[in-house]
């Protein structure tokens, strides 16, 4: 089997690249043309496409590709409160506040196109 990638449709690839690099620690693998970039972090490969750019940005049965929705990637962090504070100070947009769940705490932050990223701090295991 090949590599597993996650693809997000974004309205502006360069803004998204800057966000994922500066705010979430991703590295740019390649950005061969306007409208597309591949980034990575901790074994995850994130592909960013603008609508209309490349095959993934083209209309298919069921509608036009668009950013947003509630499907998301999850990034584990060591200190959720500190991470959320840093991102809020940088002007990032959140969907609600930190919530406590069965396995830990989480909050959703939006990338510049409105795609959610779940920041998750697992409950320490005894």
Number of C-alpha atoms within 10 A of each C-alpha: 3 4 7 9 13 13 13 24 25 27 18 17 22 18 14 21 23 17 17 20 16 13 15 15 14 20 18 17 14 12 16 9 9 13 20 23 20 20 21 18 16 9 9 14 19 22 21 26 28 24 21 14 15 13 10 18 20 14 13 10 5 6 8 11 18 18 17 16 9 11 11 15 16 14 14 13 16 11 13 19 14 11 15 21 12 13 16 13 9 11 9 16 15 19 13 9 11 16 11 14 10 7 12 13 19 23 21 23 21 17 22 21 18 19 21 24 20 19 23 22 19 18 12 7 5 3
